[in-house]
Amino acid sequence: MNNDLFYMNEALKEANKAYDKGEVPIGAVIVKNDKIISRAYNLKETKNNACKHAELIAIEKASKKLKNWRLLDCTIYVTMFPCPMCASAINQSRISKIVYGTIPKYADQQVIKSILNDKNYGNPVEIVEKVLEKDCTQLLKKFFLKKR
C-alpha cells in the first residue's frame, strides 16, 4: 500500500499540471519494476483532441519507452476511475493492474469493470480502488467550482 500511495501522489502531481493548464485535472503514471516509465495528464482542451486522456497518453509514452505495445507487468495509477475508452486501452495494452483515486458519480462501474476484465482483448486487470480518494476528489471539485 505504501507504494500505491507514493505512485498515486505522483499521479496527483500530473493532475495538478492539468489543473494549471485549465484541463480537467486527471493524472496518470505507469510503473514497471518499481520505476515510473511514463507520466501524463489530460490534454483534451490543449490539443483539441477527445483522445488526449491522461491514461492514453501515458500508455503511448510507456509503449514507446519499452518499444512494445504490450505493457506486461505494468501498473497504471490514475487519479480518476477510467472511462470506457481508457479501460479498453488499459486492458488491450496488457497492463496488469490499475490503481485509481476517485470515481465520478455518473460512472457505470460494472460496464467499465467488465471491459477491464474482458479476456477477448487482454488479460483481466487487477483493480485497486480509492487510493488517496479524498485528495483526488477535492482537486476535481476545486476545478469544477472554479469553472462555474
C-alpha positions as CSV (number, residue, x, y, z in Angstrom):
1,M,0.0,0.0,0.0
2,N,2.9,2.4,0.7
3,N,4.0,2.1,-3.0
4,D,0.4,2.7,-4.1
5,L,0.3,5.9,-2.0
6,F,3.6,7.1,-3.4
7,Y,2.7,6.5,-7.0
8,M,-0.8,7.9,-6.6
9,N,0.9,11.1,-5.3
10,E,2.9,11.2,-8.5
11,A,-0.3,10.9,-10.5
12,L,-1.7,13.7,-8.4
13,K,1.3,15.9,-9.4
14,E,0.4,15.2,-13.0
15,A,-3.3,16.1,-12.3
16,N,-2.1,19.4,-10.9
17,K,-0.3,20.2,-14.1
18,A,-3.6,19.6,-16.0
19,Y,-5.4,21.9,-13.5
20,D,-2.8,24.6,-14.1
21,K,-3.5,24.4,-17.8
22,G,-7.2,24.6,-17.4
23,E,-7.7,20.9,-18.2
24,V,-9.8,18.6,-16.2
25,P,-7.3,17.6,-13.5
26,I,-6.7,13.9,-14.1
27,G,-3.2,12.5,-14.0
28,A,-1.6,9.1,-14.6
29,V,1.7,7.3,-14.2
30,I,2.7,3.9,-15.3
31,V,5.1,1.8,-13.2
32,K,7.2,-1.2,-14.1
33,N,9.6,-2.9,-11.7
34,D,9.1,-0.1,-9.1
35,K,10.1,2.6,-11.6
36,I,7.9,5.2,-13.3
37,I,8.2,4.7,-17.0
38,S,5.6,7.3,-18.1
39,R,3.7,10.3,-16.8
40,A,0.8,12.1,-18.3
41,Y,-2.2,14.4,-17.7
42,N,-5.3,15.3,-19.6
43,L,-4.7,17.5,-22.7
44,K,-8.1,17.4,-24.4
45,E,-8.5,21.1,-24.5
46,T,-4.9,22.0,-25.2
47,K,-4.7,19.6,-28.2
48,N,-8.4,19.8,-29.3
49,N,-8.5,16.1,-29.3
50,A,-11.0,13.9,-27.4
51,C,-8.5,11.1,-27.2
52,K,-5.9,13.0,-25.2
53,H,-6.9,11.4,-21.8
54,A,-4.1,11.0,-19.3
55,E,-4.3,7.2,-19.5
56,L,-4.0,7.1,-23.2
57,I,-1.1,9.5,-23.3
58,A,0.7,7.5,-20.5
59,I,0.1,4.3,-22.4
60,E,1.5,5.7,-25.6
61,K,4.6,7.0,-23.8
62,A,5.2,3.7,-22.0
63,S,4.9,1.8,-25.2
64,K,7.5,4.0,-26.9
65,K,9.8,3.7,-23.9
66,L,9.5,-0.1,-23.8
67,K,9.3,-0.4,-27.6
68,N,6.4,-2.7,-27.2
69,W,2.6,-2.2,-27.2
70,R,2.3,-5.0,-24.6
71,L,2.8,-3.3,-21.2
72,L,3.2,-6.6,-19.3
73,D,3.8,-6.4,-15.6
74,C,2.9,-2.7,-15.5
75,T,0.6,-0.8,-13.1
76,I,-1.2,2.3,-14.1
77,Y,-2.0,4.8,-11.3
78,V,-4.8,7.3,-12.3
79,T,-6.5,9.9,-10.2
80,M,-10.0,9.0,-11.5
81,F,-11.7,5.8,-12.5
82,P,-11.3,5.3,-16.2
83,C,-13.9,5.9,-18.9
84,P,-14.8,3.0,-21.3
85,M,-12.2,4.2,-23.9
86,C,-9.4,4.2,-21.4
87,A,-10.5,1.0,-19.7
88,S,-10.3,-0.7,-23.1
89,A,-6.9,0.7,-23.8
90,I,-5.6,-0.4,-20.4
91,N,-6.9,-4.0,-21.0
92,Q,-5.7,-4.2,-24.6
93,S,-2.2,-2.9,-23.7
94,R,-1.9,-5.8,-21.2
95,I,-1.4,-3.6,-18.1
96,S,-1.8,-6.0,-15.2
97,K,-3.1,-3.6,-12.5
98,I,-5.0,-0.3,-12.2
99,V,-4.9,1.8,-9.0
100,Y,-7.4,4.7,-9.1
101,G,-8.2,7.6,-6.7
102,T,-11.8,8.8,-7.1
103,I,-14.8,7.7,-9.1
104,P,-17.4,10.0,-10.7
105,K,-21.0,9.6,-9.6
106,Y,-22.0,9.0,-13.3
107,A,-19.6,6.2,-13.9
108,D,-21.1,2.8,-14.7
109,Q,-18.7,0.7,-12.7
110,Q,-20.0,-2.6,-13.8
111,V,-19.5,-1.8,-17.5
112,I,-16.0,-0.5,-17.0
113,K,-15.0,-3.3,-14.8
114,S,-16.3,-5.8,-17.4
115,I,-14.1,-4.0,-20.0
116,L,-11.1,-4.2,-17.7
117,N,-11.7,-7.9,-17.3
118,D,-12.6,-8.8,-20.9
119,K,-10.5,-11.8,-21.8
120,N,-11.2,-11.3,-25.6
121,Y,-8.8,-8.3,-25.7
122,G,-6.3,-8.9,-22.9
123,N,-5.9,-10.3,-19.5
124,P,-8.1,-9.4,-16.5
125,V,-6.8,-6.3,-14.8
126,E,-6.4,-6.2,-11.1
127,I,-8.3,-3.2,-9.6
128,V,-7.3,-1.3,-6.5
129,E,-9.9,1.3,-5.6
130,K,-10.0,4.7,-3.9
131,V,-6.3,5.3,-3.1
132,L,-6.0,9.0,-1.9
133,E,-9.7,9.3,-2.9
134,K,-10.2,12.5,-0.8
135,D,-7.2,14.3,-2.4
136,C,-8.3,13.3,-5.9
137,T,-11.9,14.2,-5.3
138,Q,-11.0,17.6,-3.8
139,L,-8.9,18.6,-6.8
140,L,-11.7,17.8,-9.2
141,K,-14.2,19.7,-7.1
142,K,-11.9,22.7,-6.9
143,F,-11.6,22.7,-10.7
144,F,-15.3,22.5,-11.4
145,L,-16.2,25.1,-8.8
146,K,-13.7,27.5,-10.4
147,K,-15.3,26.8,-13.8
148,R,-18.8,27.5,-12.7
